[in-house]
Amino acid sequence: MAAAGSERGITGAAAPLCLQAWPGRWRRGLPVALALTSLALLPAPAVRAADSAALLRLLERRACPGCRLQDADLVHADLRDADLRKAQLQRANLGGARLDGAKLAGADLSFTSLQGASLRGADLRDAGALARTHWQAARGIQPGGLSYAQLHNAGVEASLAGNPPEAERLFADAISQKPDAALTWLARGIARNDQGKTDLAAADFRYAAVLYEQQGDPTTAKKLEEAALLLEKPAPKGPGGNGQGMRLLAGAAGLFQALAPLAIKFLPMAF
C-alpha cells in the first residue's frame, strides 16, 4: 500500500492519462527522468559562452591574448600572425593549422595537438608544457626551443612509427644539445643503420662506445665496438662467400636486436 500511495502522488487521478497508462515500474522511474530532463533544459554555464566568444574573436580578429580556449577545435585554422600570448590552449586541436608568425609566448600548450601545423617564425618563448604537446610532424618548430629529452623522445616516437630519416634528424638535434649523450648516439646509429647508412652508423656506434666506457659501462661499450666492426667488415667474395656473408648479417642482426631496446627508449622529463 505504501508503494501504491507514493505512486499515486505522481500518477493519480490528477495525472495525465498518458502517464496513467504506463506500467508501474516505468511510472516509478518518472521522478528521476523528469529531474534529468529539467537539468538538461538549464542554460549552459557562463564559462562555455565565454569560451565560444573567445573562439569567435580569435577566428575573426586573429587576436585573443590570454583567452580561455581549452579543448577548442582549430583544425586547419588560418591563424597566421595571430596574437595568442598567454592563451589557455590545453587539449586544443591545432592539427594542420597555419600558425606562421603567431605569438604564442607564455601560452599553455598542455596536451595540445600541433601535428602537421605550420609554425614558421612563431614565438614559442615560455610556452608552457611543450613537452606534453603533440608537436611531431609540425613544421617550423626550432630545435633550440625544445629540451634534449623532448628531442630524444620525439626521435624514439619516429623510430617506433617506422620513420628512420625523421628519427635520425631528431636524434641529431638532441645530440647538438647534449653531445655526451651516449644513449642518443647509439639511437642515431640504429636509425642510420635502418637506412643502410652503415659507415655513418658504425661511426656513431664507435663514439657511443667511447662515451659508455667513460661513463663506467664497459659491457655496452664492447657490444658497440662489435657492432661497428660488423658494419665495417665487407662480405667475403668468391666461392663460399655468400654463406659467410649471411652469417655476418645474422650476427649483426642479433647484435642490433640486443642494442635496440637500450637505444629506443623514452627519457623522463620534468614538467
C-alpha positions in Angstrom: 0.0 0.0 0.0 2.8 2.4 0.8 4.2 1.9 -2.7 0.8 2.5 -4.3 0.4 5.7 -2.2 3.7 7.1 -3.3 3.0 6.2 -6.8 -0.4 7.9 -6.7 1.4 11.1 -5.8 2.6 11.3 -9.4 0.2 9.2 -11.4 -3.1 9.5 -9.6 -6.4 10.9 -10.9 -4.8 14.3 -11.5 -2.0 12.8 -13.6 -2.4 12.9 -17.4 -4.0 9.8 -18.9 -0.8 9.1 -20.9 1.1 8.7 -17.6 -1.6 6.5 -16.0 -1.3 4.1 -18.9 2.4 3.5 -18.3 3.4 0.2 -16.5 4.1 0.6 -12.8 7.8 0.1 -13.0 8.2 2.9 -15.6 6.0 5.2 -13.6 8.2 4.8 -10.6 11.2 6.0 -12.7 9.5 9.1 -13.7 10.7 11.4 -10.9 14.3 10.7 -11.9 13.6 11.1 -15.6 11.8 14.4 -15.1 14.6 15.6 -12.9 17.2 14.8 -15.6 15.0 16.5 -18.2 14.9 19.6 -16.1 18.6 19.6 -15.7 19.1 19.2 -19.4 16.9 22.3 -20.1 19.0 24.5 -17.8 21.2 27.1 -19.6 24.8 26.2 -20.2 27.3 27.6 -17.7 28.6 31.1 -18.5 32.1 29.8 -18.9 31.1 27.9 -22.1 29.6 31.1 -23.6 32.8 33.0 -22.8 34.9 30.3 -24.4 32.7 30.4 -27.6 33.0 34.2 -27.6 36.8 33.9 -27.3 36.9 31.4 -30.2 34.9 33.6 -32.4 37.0 36.6 -31.5 40.2 34.6 -32.4 38.8 33.5 -35.8 37.6 37.0 -36.7 40.5 39.1 -35.4 43.3 36.6 -35.1 44.0 38.1 -31.7 42.9 36.7 -28.3 45.7 37.1 -25.8 45.0 35.4 -22.5 41.8 33.8 -23.8 40.4 30.6 -22.5 40.5 28.2 -25.4 40.8 24.8 -23.8 39.6 21.9 -25.9 39.0 24.3 -28.9 38.7 22.7 -32.3 41.0 24.7 -34.6 42.0 22.1 -37.1 43.4 23.7 -40.3 42.5 27.2 -38.9 44.3 30.2 -40.6 46.0 31.8 -37.6 49.0 33.4 -39.3 50.4 36.2 -37.1 47.7 35.6 -34.5 48.2 37.0 -31.0 47.8 34.1 -28.6 50.1 35.3 -25.9 49.3 33.6 -22.6 46.3 31.9 -24.1 44.9 28.8 -22.4 45.1 26.2 -25.2 45.2 23.0 -23.1 44.0 20.0 -25.1 43.1 22.2 -28.1 43.3 20.6 -31.6 45.5 22.8 -33.8 46.4 20.0 -36.2 47.3 21.3 -39.6 46.7 24.9 -38.5 48.6 27.8 -40.1 50.4 29.5 -37.2 53.3 31.1 -39.1 54.4 34.2 -37.2 51.9 33.5 -34.4 52.6 35.0 -31.0 52.4 32.0 -28.5 54.7 33.3 -25.8 53.5 32.2 -22.4 50.7 30.1 -23.9 49.7 26.9 -22.1 50.0 24.1 -24.6 49.5 21.2 -22.3 48.4 18.2 -24.4 47.7 20.4 -27.3 47.8 18.8 -30.8 50.1 20.6 -33.2 50.6 17.7 -35.6 51.0 18.9 -39.1 50.7 22.6 -38.1 52.9 25.2 -39.7 54.8 27.3 -37.1 57.5 29.0 -39.1 58.5 32.1 -37.3 56.1 31.5 -34.4 57.1 32.9 -31.0 57.1 29.9 -28.6 59.1 31.5 -25.8 58.0 30.4 -22.4 55.2 28.3 -23.9 54.0 26.0 -21.2 54.2 22.2 -21.3 55.5 21.9 -24.8 57.0 18.6 -23.7 53.4 17.3 -23.4 52.3 18.8 -26.7 51.8 16.6 -29.7 54.1 18.7 -32.0 55.6 15.9 -34.0 55.4 16.5 -37.8 54.8 20.2 -37.1 56.7 22.5 -39.4 58.8 25.4 -38.2 59.5 24.4 -34.6 63.1 25.2 -33.9 65.1 22.6 -32.1 66.6 25.3 -29.8 63.1 25.8 -28.3 62.9 22.1 -27.2 64.9 20.3 -24.5 67.2 17.4 -25.1 64.8 14.9 -23.6 61.9 16.2 -25.8 64.0 15.8 -28.9 65.3 12.3 -28.0 61.7 11.1 -27.1 60.4 12.5 -30.4 63.2 10.5 -32.2 62.0 7.4 -30.3 58.5 8.0 -31.5 59.6 8.4 -35.1 61.6 5.2 -34.8 58.7 3.3 -33.4 56.5 4.7 -36.2 58.9 3.3 -38.8 60.3 6.7 -39.9 64.1 6.3 -39.5 65.0 9.5 -41.5 62.9 11.6 -39.2 64.3 9.7 -36.2 67.9 10.4 -37.4 67.2 14.1 -37.7 65.6 14.4 -34.2 68.4 12.4 -32.6 70.9 14.7 -34.3 69.1 17.7 -32.9 69.2 16.1 -29.4 72.9 15.4 -29.7 73.6 19.1 -30.6 72.1 20.0 -27.2 73.9 17.2 -25.3 77.0 15.9 -27.1 77.9 13.5 -24.4 74.5 11.6 -24.5 75.8 8.1 -25.3 72.2 6.8 -25.5 71.3 9.2 -28.3 74.5 8.5 -30.3 73.5 4.8 -30.1 69.9 5.6 -31.1 71.1 7.6 -34.1 73.3 4.7 -35.1 70.3 2.4 -35.1 68.3 4.9 -37.2 71.2 5.2 -39.7 71.7 1.5 -39.9 67.9 1.1 -40.7 68.5 3.3 -43.7 71.5 1.4 -44.9 74.0 4.2 -43.9 76.4 1.6 -42.5 79.5 3.8 -42.4 77.7 6.6 -40.5 76.1 4.0 -38.2 79.5 2.5 -37.4 80.9 5.9 -36.6 78.0 6.6 -34.2 78.5 3.2 -32.5 82.2 3.8 -32.0 81.7 7.2 -30.5 78.9 5.9 -28.3 81.3 3.1 -27.2 83.8 5.7 -26.1 81.1 7.6 -24.1 79.8 4.4 -22.4 83.4 3.5 -21.5 83.9 6.9 -19.9 80.6 6.6 -18.0 81.7 3.2 -16.5 79.8 0.8 -18.7 82.4 -1.3 -20.5 79.9 -4.1 -21.3 77.8 -1.8 -23.5 81.0 -0.3 -25.0 82.2 -3.7 -26.0 78.9 -4.5 -27.7 79.0 -1.2 -29.7 82.6 -1.9 -30.8 81.5 -5.3 -32.1 78.5 -3.7 -33.9 80.8 -1.2 -35.6 83.2 -3.9 -36.7 80.3 -5.9 -38.2 79.2 -2.9 -40.2 82.6 -2.1 -41.4 83.6 -5.7 -42.3 82.9 -6.3 -46.1 81.2 -9.6 -47.1 83.7 -12.2 -48.3 83.8 -12.7 -52.1 84.4 -15.8 -54.1 83.3 -19.4 -53.5 81.5 -19.8 -50.2 81.4 -16.1 -49.8 77.6 -15.9 -49.7 77.4 -18.3 -46.8 80.0 -16.3 -44.8 78.2 -13.1 -45.7 74.9 -14.5 -44.4 76.5 -15.5 -41.1 77.9 -12.0 -40.8 74.5 -10.4 -41.5 72.9 -12.8 -39.0 75.4 -11.8 -36.3 74.8 -8.1 -37.0 71.0 -8.6 -36.8 71.3 -10.4 -33.5 73.5 -7.7 -32.1 71.3 -4.9 -33.2 68.3 -6.7 -31.7 70.2 -6.7 -28.4 71.1 -3.0 -28.7 67.7 -1.6 -29.9 65.9 -1.9 -26.6 68.7 0.0 -25.0 68.7 2.7 -27.7 65.0 3.2 -28.4 63.7 4.2 -25.0 62.0 7.3 -23.6 63.7 9.6 -21.2 61.9 11.1 -18.2 61.0 14.7 -18.4 60.4 17.3 -15.6 57.3 19.4 -16.0 
